[in-house]
Amino acid sequence: MTIRNMSMNMLAIATLMYVVGCNEKLDVSTEPTQVATQENSSLIELGSDGLSEFVSTDGVSWRQVTDDKGEHHLSLHFNALAANKPTIRLGAESPWNMDFADNVAIVMDIENPTNIPVFLHVGVEDIDGVRHNRNVAVPPKTANSYYVMIKGINVDTNTGMRSNPKNWLTEYEQTIWRTGTRHINTEKVSALHFTLMGIMHDKHLIVSNIRLEEPTTLDENVLVGIADGYGQNAKMDFENKVDNDAALVAQYQAESANLSGEVWDGRSQYGGWKQGPKLEATGYFRTEKYQGKWTLVDPEGYLFFSTGIANVRMANTSTITGYDVPDSLVPARSSDDLTPEDSVGLNRVSLEAAEQRFVSSNTRANMFLDLPSYDEPLGNFFGYRREVHTGVIPKGETFSFYMANLSRKFETADMNEVLDKWETLTVDRMLDWGFTSFGNWIDTRFYDDARIPYFANGWIIGDFATVSTGNDYWSPIPDPFDPVFVQRADVTLAQVAAEVKNNPWCVGVFIDNEKSWGMMSSTAAQYGLVAGTLRLNADKSPAKRAFVAWLKSRFETVESLNSTWGQSFNSWSDVEKGFEVDFDVDAALPDYSALLSLYADEYFKVVANAVDAHMPNHMYMGARFADWGMTPELRASSAKYADVVSYNYYREGLNEAFWTFLEDIDKPSIIGEFHIGAKDSGLFNPGLIGSHTQILRGEMYQDYLYSVIDNPYFVGVHWFQYIDSPLTGRAYDGENYNVGFVSVTDIPYAPLIDAVKEVNRNLYSRRFNDTASATDNEKEGNE
């Protein structure tokens, strides 16, 4: 069936889907066909009477439908309130063998018959439970074929990008690699998963014709010359694509002429709600519960809700070029450094080193059509990364196309002049767009601007002990019982305090980010930090010594510990050695929870003490929990010691199924990161949450913001990030997302800006239920 015919056919059955009963199966006559070969590529007979035996769901209702042509479909209804991650699993009667060719793709026809965009996650699970996960934006009122490349060069090749460009020359839509394991056991695949995550509305999809295909028309040069001289997609046309420097200059002149650089009417100088009540003014930001809702209060005493953009800095604008220089010519990192490698600036090598540069990755080097030389003015924007998190090479030369484009638009190669003009333009934009603050990770040059509030940031890094949780995505967990950690926390906050200078425009300080504290997928995942600590020897681990001390206070004898934990220690010295815990012993679970709380309390207490010592007038904003890396124990500890609990939550909004714990901790909370991208920007990856167009992106932004503004526990929400990721991947880990408010050429995405202004225009009236003042008191400053 062609895509065109498939689309017409699927759209024709949309009405039928709503009138068929939930469990009704029409025109069913055959058993599931589970053979997956090149000759017979059908994975599942969707019309089978026996299909329900192999289907399991959580928050998804489904039904089989047969259209008037006798073709079978699955109608899937995802319930927003029933589950945090509504999922349907289609299992194999016997494992599918997908190993019949060098390149293999799972193809499926998917229709979205509604007016609501769907961001679908597709998981492929092997017989050992290992998952290969991808996702894709399914636009409203569309029917297309989508593929998951499960085996082949696209899966095997490490390019240094989170998502590679489409290399299969087909009309099918490519799904985007996301998480899990790239290489699963393709000889024994056990299930397909269809999941939506954190949805705000019920969603409906129609899935048909799930099959295997062997891609044979592959573009072998898909990675060659993908980036033009401006860092844009050289092989795709899109709105606002730049092809000459004059266009950049003209855009800058036109935009800057229309930016007032003034705070909006109806707001205090700090962005607070000037037409609202005036509470106690302390000269600094603080929190208070007002009329049953947590809120920030600005230095003048006005209610304040923080909306803004995080990561407004140059540190993440560079991409790996595929060149390197001799190690002996690269200065080594110092153990006294307070800034992680990915957060430093360009870190440019010497001209002596540049003269000896060599190709370290042909794959990377061949991506670029036009890199400057070091002796050109644009050569000022080369840099170097001494380490990366993930990528095709472990280190190497970088280049910032964004900074180069700023140089072009500002018509100067002087680095300081470029940054000064960028700073002014950026703050003008933030005020014009109606934001009340910056988010986390902004360039420290903004700290003294005194036009818009900001949040400071620090990282505690150093040569202290760590503990592995078994899921150390960014890094292992610091050992807060180690005196070296305490000392590094102190010097970190001293440095942040020196940068902030007791500035009242600083709302507070975030310390660290997205630690892998534990996951709620299993008991072992929740208490991985406890197991990891107990696995260590006490003579090498301060945390293990603290745990042993707690156990001795908890149990009078080692025999009592053995009885409760199901262990067989002969003495406490055996406990001090590394050992494995048994997560199947239910009686031990309360102790695991108490030990995790002990660890978390110590971490947050150490950091809070350092904040109080060096920044007593500023709030501690917590550690920015990722939803995949927090447990109830960690949230409780953060609430105990931080002024505000922070979360990074990449979903479509604050769905009720996930956030039920807020009432229990009753603490002011803030979203530190979220974003939505789109496919029409020229980038290969929309981001962690995606849509199809910039217009839909703006609509989804509004959905997310309103869910936060309407929640009584939240005091702010920050988007990540200001600038699109580099097309070819950011140097540290290859993120290549359309998640910026501006492109690599520093051109704002107008539909997103329009949506943002609409939200910010009614921010305070909606938050505090004062609809009468919305029109008069929150007008844009330049109207």
NORZI-V385194 format. One line per field, one symbol per residue. phi: phi as a letter, one per 40 degrees, with the letter a starting at -180 (. if undefined). psi: psi as a letter, one per 40 degrees, with the letter a starting at -180 (. if undefined). burial: + if it has 9 or more other C-alpha atoms within 8 Angstrom, else -. A space follows every 50 residues. Layout:
phi: ???
psi: ???
burial: ???
This chain:
phi: .cdccdcccccccdcdccbccdbcbbfbabcdbbcbbccbcccbcccccc cccbbbbagbbaacbbcccgcbabcbbcccccacbdbbbbcccbdccbbc acbbbcbacbbbcbcbcbbcbbbbbcccgcbbbbaacbccfbaabbbbcc ahccccccbgbcbcccbccacccccbdbagbcbbcccbcbabbbbbbfcc bdbbbbbafcabbbcbcbccbcccgcbccbgcccbacacgccbacccccc cccccccbbcgbccdgbcccgccccccbcccbgacabacbfgbcacbcdc gcdbbcbabcgbaccbccbccgbabddcbbdcccccdbbcdcbcccfccc cccccbcacbacdccccbcaccccccdcccbcaabcabcaicbcaicbab ccccccdcccfabcdccdcccccccccdcdcccgccacbcfbdccccbcf bacabcaabcbicccbbccgacdcacccccccdccdcccccccccccccc ffcccccabcbgafcccibccaccccbccccccccccccbbdcccccccc ccccbcbccccdcccgbbccacccccccaccbcccccccccdcccccdcc dcdccccccccccbbccbcccgbfccccbabdccccccccbccbcbbbbc aciccccccccdcccfbdbaccaaabbacccgccachcbbbbbcccdccc dcdcccccdcccccbiabcbacbdcddcgcdcagdbbcbccbcccgbccd cccdcccccccbdccccbfbccccccbbcccbc
psi: hiddddddddddeddddeehidehhifheiihhehgiddgehdhheeide dddehiihehiiihhhaeeeiiihhhhhhdedidghihhhihdihhhffe idhhihiihhhgeiehihhhhhhhhadeehhhhiiihhiifihihiihhe haddddhheeidhiihehgieihhihhcaahdhigedgheiihhiihfie iiihihhifhiiihhdghhefdehfdhaeeeiheeiiihfhheidddddd ddddddeehdfiiiieiideeigdeaihahheeiiiiihhfehiiihide eihhhhhahifgiedeeiiheeiiihdeehhiiieeiehideeiadfhii ddddeeiihehddddedhdgiiideideeeeiahheiidiidieiaiihh dddddddddefiehddddddddddddddddddeeieiiaigihedededf dhiihiiihhiafiiihheeggddiihiheehdddddddddddddddddd ffheehdahhhahfigdiiediddddfdddddddeihdeehddddddddd ddddhdidddddddefifididddddihihiheehddedddddddddddd ddddddddddddddgeeiiheaeghidefiiddddddddddidhhihhgg aeaghdddfeeddddgihiihdiiihaieeeeiehdadhiadiddddddd dddddddddeheeieihhihadhiiidehiddeehgigeieiadefhihd dddddddddddfdddddffgddedddefiide.
burial: --+--+++-++-++--+------++-----++-+++++--+++++++++- +--++-+++++++++++----+++++++++++++++++++++--+++++- --++++++++++++--+++++++++++--+++++++++++++++++++++ ++-+++--+++++---++----+++++---+-++-+++++++++++++++ -++++++++++++++------+++++++++++++-------+--+-+++- ++------+-++++++++-+++++---+--+--++++------+++++++ ++++++++++++-+++++++++++++--++------++++-+-+-+--+- --++--+-+++-+++++++----+---+++++++++++-++-++++++++ ++++++++++--+---++--+++-+-+++++++++++++++++---+--- -+++++++++++-++-+++--+---+++++++-+++-+++-+++-++--+ ---+++++++++-+++++++----++++++++++++++--++++++++-+ ++--+--+-+++-+++--+-----++++----+-+--++--++-+++-++ ++++++++-+++-++--+++++++++--+++-+++++++-++++++++++ +++++-++---+--+-++++++++++++++-++++++-++++++-+++++ +++++++++---+++++++++++++++++++++++++++++++++++-+- +++++++-+++++++++--+--++--+++++--
